[in-house]
Amino acid sequence: MMPMITRVQIQFIRSLEQKRNRDESGCFIAEGDKLVREALVLPKESRFTIKSIYCLDHWLESNRSAIENSGVEVISIPEHDLGRISLQKTPNQVLAIIERPIANPPADLTADELRIGLDQVQDPGNVGTIIRLADWFGLGAVISSEDSADFYSPKVVQASMGSIFRVRLLTANLPEYIHALPENYPVYGTDLEGEDLYHADITRHGLIIMGNESKGLSQGLAGLMTKNLRIPDFPGRYSKPESLNVSIAAAIVCAEFRRRGRD
């Protein structure tokens, strides 16, 4: 007989909506069929550990083979209880509590490694999308400033669509992180006054810093860039927007770096 969810468990799950509770417990929430199934097939050497799964009966029956040998505590609950623990507007079959890795700096840089940094990127949807594109483009890591959205907030995790389990993540003081990079390691900033991305000399490796959409790069970073880059605009008949969405801009920049790296 499957165990029932307790009031203490409900309170703990709901508490993980707050960053301080995620930091204290070392746990975060992955909610929905895709995210939980991604977590279930992680290799043994993964830095993440599923602590428990709360699901509807029909989800459990559909995924029983994946769960049976996982050693994970599984609690089958009715829709009413799923609604009580869900952080989504519409609860989605299953929710997992996952223990995150200790925040160690990513491994030593390789000669051709490309990384992306986030400076004051506070929208969780954008941060999650950038984690996803880092996964797509095979980036070495995502480095986030301390005033960007928390990697493990429910909205960031949801927007990453499972990529959060495959991309190395680090929250750091960005100026200190840059100073600690190997000598002559290129650091690229994105700036409206920078060189045209499509004509600038760029390397196949480096750290690309994406700034806040309205503020750009913070003052403490401005003088640390090897080169600033801009995405050229191609305005039509009417006025153009002030800037691109940061996740869209990140995708364009990463695509160009990867394209040139093939030459």
N, C-alpha and C positions, 0 to 999 in steps of 0.2 A: 504493500500500500504506500502510495506516494505521500510524503509529509505535506502538511498544510503550511501556508504562509502565516507568520505570526505578526503581531502588532509591532514588535521590536524590529523585525525585518522590514516591514513597511516604512517605519520611521527612518531606518538607516538608508534605504533606497532613496527615499525622498530627500534626505539630507545631502545626497551627492549632487544635487542641483547646484549647491554652493561650492565655490572653489576651495574655501578653507577646509571643508569636510573632505573633499577629494584629496587635498594635500595631506591631511592628517591620516587618512585611512589608506592612501596609496591606491584607491580604487576609483573606477569611473563606470558609467553606464553605456552599454551598447544596446540599442533598441531596434527591433525590426528583424525580419527574416534574413535579409541579405547580410547585415552586419554580424549577426550571431552565427550564421553558417560560415562566414569568412573566418571568424574566430575559431570555430571548431576544427578547421582544417589547417591551422597554423602548425608549422613544424615543431618538433620537440625543443629545438634550440631557440625558439621564439622568446622574445623578452616579455611577452604577455602571458598571463595565466587566467583562465576562466575560473572564477570562484563559485558561481552558482548561476543557474538558469531558471527563470520563471516563465511558464508558457501555457498556452491553451492545449487541451487534450489533442486536438487534431494536428497541431504543430508537432507535438511529441510523437504521435504515431507516424507522421511523415518523415521524421528525422531520427527515429529510434536507432537505426544502424550506426549513425554518426556519433550518437551519444553513448551507446552501450559500453564502448571501450575507452571512453574519455576520462573516466574517474571523476567527472564533474557532478556536483549535487544538482539534481533537477527536481523542481517543484511544479507540479501541474496545478493550475489555478483556474477558477472560473473567470469569465469576462469582467465581472464586477470587480474582482480583486486586481485584475490586470489594469483596469481603469484607475484604481487607487494608486498604483505605483508608477504608471506611465507618465512620462514628461511630454508626451506628444498630445496634440489635440485629438487625434484619433488613434487609440492604442493599436499596436500592430503585432498581434499573435505571440510575441516573445520578447523578453528582456533579459540581458545578461549583466552580471556584475563582474568586472574584469580588473585584475590587479595589474597596474602599469609598471613599467621598468623604473629602476632608480635612474635619476637624471644624470647620467654620465655624458661627458662630451663625446661626440662621434669619433670613430677611430681615426688614426692618422690619415692625412690627405694623400691621395694618389696623384700622379702627375697629370691625369686627365679628368680629375673629378670636378664636377660642377655642382655648386650648392646655391641655395636661395635664402636670403635673409629678409625678415619682415620687421619693419620699423613703424611702430604705432599703428599697426593694422588691427583695428579694434572690432570689425564686424566678423562675427563667428562664421557666417556663411562664406565670406571671402577666404578666411584662414583655412577652413575645411576644403574648399575648392582648390586652393593652392597646394595643400597636402596631396590632393588627388592628382593634380597635374605634375607634381614632383614625382609621383609614382609612375605616371605615364611616360615622362621624359627620362626616367632613370637617374634622377638627381641624387647626389650623395647624402644630402641632409637638408632639413629646413631649420634655420636658426631664427628664433623669434625674440624680439625685445621684450622686456619685462612688462611693458605697458601695452602689449598686443593681447588679443583674445587668447584665453587659455586653451592649449591644444586639446585638453580632455573635457572641455565643457560639452554638454549634450548636443548643442547645435553644431559645434565644430566636428565632433565625432560623426554626427549624422551626415553632414555635408561632405565628409571625406569618402563616404561610400565604401568603407572597408580599407582604404589606402592607409589609414592611420596605423594599421598593423604591420605595414611593410616599409614605411619610411622612417628613417632615423630623425628624431626630433630633439631639439635642445632650446630651452629658454635661457637667455643670457643677457648680460650687459653688452650690447653690440660693440661699442668702442673698445672695451677690454678684449672682446673676442677677436676683433680685427687686429689689435696690437699683438695678439698672441699667434697670429698666423705666420707661416714661414716667410722669410724675407723675399720680397718681390712677388709674392702671391697676389694676383690681380683681384681688385675689388671694384665692381662696377655699380654705380648708382643710377637711378632713373630720375631724370630731371627734364623739365620742359625746355631748359636752356642748354641741354646736353647735345652731343654730336648725334647726327642722324644714325640710328641703329643700323640701317642697311648699307651705310658707307663707312662706318667707323671700323678701325682695326680692332678686332676682338680675338681673344684666345679661346681654345676649346674647353679650358678649365677656368675656374675662378669662383668668386662669391658675388652674386647679384643681389643688391639690396633694393627692395621695393618699399616705398614710403607711403605715408598716409595720403589718401586721395586729395584732400583739401589743403594739407599743410606741407606735403612733400617730405623730404628727409629732415630729420631733426638736426639742430645746430651742432650737436656734438659729433655728428657723422660727416658733416659737409666737407671738412678738410681731409678726410681719410680715404677718399675715393681715388683710385687709380685713374678712372675715367667716368664721366657722366654720359648717359645715353638717353636719347628721346625717341619715341615712336612718332614718325612724321604723320601729320594729318593730311587728309585730302578733302578739304571742305567743298560742299556743294553750293547751291544757290543761297542757302540761308545760313544763319549763324551756327557755329559749331559748339559742342559741349566744352566745358572748361578742362575736363580730363576724362580719361578712361577709367572704368571700374578696375580696381587694382588686380583682381584675379584675371581679368581679360588681358590687361597689360602684361602680367607675369607670363601668361601663356604665349603671347606674341614674342616676348623677349627670349624665353626659353626655346621656342621653336627656331628662332633665328640662330641662337648659339648652337643648337644641335644640327641645324642645316649646314652651317659653316664648318662644324667639326667633322663633317663627312668629306670635305674637300681634300 
